[in-house]
Amino acid sequence: MVQLGDELVAALDGEAARQGRSRSAVVRDLLTDALAGSADRAIGAAIVEGYRRIPQGTPDGWSDGARMADVSTRETLQRLDAEEAALGLAPW
């Protein structure tokens, strides 16, 4: 049971009539959307807080982005050197 004021009931009945649905169906959908939006906002806030605590690009226990980029670059250059050597090309 939910108590609603006359103005809210009138607005709800108008919306139900406009949609061609029952008052209960409109209320269910509105509550579902509101609660889902609340959950989405909570998840978004948690993500933002995580980035505030540990800004993107900050080294952590899982990886060091700069070091990994250096390793990747070195490995790529070594593979290119090996490919050129296999083709008989002189290093430049």
Order of alpha helices (4+ residues) and beta strands (2+ residues): alpha-alpha-alpha
